[in-house]
């Protein structure tokens, strides 16, 4: 989490400070807030960076992935999440990580040797960031974020399941394409897990539904298939 996360108001103000000479006149607060949120397009996902992934996805790309999983697999959750509204879930998916445009991305770790995250401080910084980003915009922005964080609606549960599963989908893609080199990341960051295994360990312990677990099992099997192929190719190259 960025050191200046608590100064989210200043961060947005600096994003588009009004220029007295600007013929457009005073800055539109809503435009300023949207410009600040667009920083999400360049905010790289920290976990992939730690593992040395080449050109890792941005948080905004991850949010698109979550939204796509809602559309692609949302129907599979209806038995466990009766009445779930996929259109409403899409709104939550789009907004769920918007605060990270100001706070930065903080990776959730399963490795017990990793530095623990102060979850209360993280949540407080994200709430402050969303107040700054959302205040100039329609209430639906802040409402979607608050609904997602509360995890009390079927839509919020679905989006969280897809948020977790998106990491596994991306891990399969990176493994299949051989897109990472642990030596290029932080070799000290992963002491308990090989390759991209920790991303699956982090996901599995947090899933809440049978439908999510079933999708997870399929993704992990696909990942392991590609891991074997990678190991075989590496072994052949070393002989």
N, C-alpha and C positions, 0 to 999 in steps of 0.2 A: 504494500500500500504506500502511495507516495507520501512523503513527509508533509507536503502542503495540502493534503486531502482536506484538512479542516478549514482551509481557506478557499473553499470552492467558489464562494461569491467573487473573490478577487480573480480566480482563474477565468471565470466567465467574463468578467469585466475586461480582462486583458485580451480576450479572444477577439473583440471587435470594439475597441474604445472609440467613442465618437470623435470625429475629426471636425473641428470648427470650420475648416475650409471645405469640407465635403459638401458638394452641391445637393447630395441626397438628404441633408439635414440630420437631425438627431437620430441615433441608432434606434431601430425598432427592437424592443426587448425580446420579442418572440424570435426574430431573426438571429439575434445574438445567441439565444439559448440553443437554437437549432445548429448554428455554426459550431458551438461548443460541443454539442452531442456528436457532430460529424467527426470529432477526433477519434471516435470509436472505430472508424474505418482504418486508422493507422495504429491502433493499440494492439500490439501482438499478444497472443496468449502465452503467458509466462511459462507454463509447464512444458510446452513444446520448445521454447527457447532454452530451458534448462537441459533438455535432452539433445540439443544440437540439431533440431529439425531445420532443414534448408527452406528458407522462405516460409515460415510458419503462418498459419491463418491469423487474421485479426479477430478481435472480439466481435466486430460487426459481422464477419463471415460466419462465426460460430452462431450468432443470433439467427442468421438466415437458415443455418442448418437445423436449428431447433424448430423454427417455424415450418421448415419443409417436412421434418419428421412428424409434426403435429398433423399436417395435411396427409402425409403418406400412411401413417400408422395409427392415427387417432381412433379410428373405428375399432381397433383391436382392444381398446381400453374400456369400451362402453359397458361391458358386463360388470366391471369393478368400479367404474365411475359413472353410474347411471345419471342421465340428464346432461352429460358433458356437452358443452357448446363449443364446437371446433372453431367457429369464427371468433368467439370471445377469447378462446385460448390463443389464437393467432396474435391478438392485440397484446396479450401478456408476453408472448414469445419475443415480439419485436422490442418490447420495452425492458425486458427482465434484467439486462446487463447494462443499460444505458448509463448508470451512475459511474461505470468504470471509465467513461470518457474523461472524468475528472479525478477519480481515485486511483486509476490504474488497475490492472488485473492481478489478483492474488491467487496463486495456485492452491488447491486443496490437495493435501498430501496424505498418502497411506504410510509412507516411510517414517518410522518412529524416530529416526535420527534427524529428520528435517526440523527446522525451527517451527514451533507451534504458532498458529495464527490467533491473534486476539480477536475472537469472533464478535465480541460486543463492540470493540473499537471499529472493526471493519463495518459492521452493520450501521453504526452511528455515522460514520463518514459517508456511507452510501446514502443514508437518509438525507443528510445535509446536501449532498450533491444533487439528489433528485429534487429536493425542494428548490434548489437554484435553477436546475434545468427545467423543471415542470411549472414553476410559478407563472411564467409569462405565457404559458400554453394552455390549451383546454384541459379541464380537470381530468379528462380520461387518461392523460399521460401519467400523472401522479397516482390516480386510482388503480391503473393497471399494475404499476410497480408495487403499490401497497398490497394489492390482492395477491400478487405472486409471492411476495415475502411472507404473507400470513399463512399460506398453504392450507386454507380452510375451504376452498372450493374445488370441485372436480377439475376445473380448468387449470388451477394453480398446480394441482398434483400432476396432471398430465404434462404440463410444461416442464416441471421439474424432472419428471421421468425422461422426457425428451432431451432436456439439458444434459443429463448424465449420459444418455445413450449417444448423443452427438459426439462426445469425446471418444467413445469406442468406435463409432463409424470413422472418425478422422484418424484414429490410430491404425485401423485396418488400411486406410488409404496410404498413410505414410509408410507402413510396413510393406505393403504391396509394391510401392514405388521406390522403396529403399531410399527414403528422403531424409534420413537422419544419421548422424554420426555422434555418438556419445562424447567422443573426445573433443568435438567442436563446441559442446555445451559446457556444462559445469560438472566435471567427473565426480565431484564430491557430493553432488546433490542426490544421487541415486546409489545408495549403498545396499539396500535390501532387495532390489528388483533389477532384473535384466531387461534389456531392450525397452519395449513400451509396456511391460507387464504392469507397472504400478498404476497406469491409467485405468486398467480393468479392475484392479484391486480397490482403487478408490471408488469406482462406480458401483461395484457389486454390493458393497456394504451399505449403500445408501438407497437402493431401489426399494420401492414400497409395494409394487404390484406384481402379480403373476405374469401379466402381459409384458411388463417391462423386463422381468427376469427371462422370459422366453426369448425376447429379442436380444437381450444381452448374451444368452447362451449361444445363439446363432452367430453373433458378431465375434465372440471370443473363439468359437470354433474356426471361423474364417481367418481370424488373426493368427491362430496357431498353425493353420495350414500354410500361411505365407511365411511364418517364422521358420518352419521346417524347410521350406524351399530356400529361404535365405541362408540358413545354416548349411544346407547341402551345397549351395553355390560357393559359399565361403570356404567350405572344406575342400571342394574341388580345386579352387584357386590356390589353396595352400599346399596342395600335393605336388 
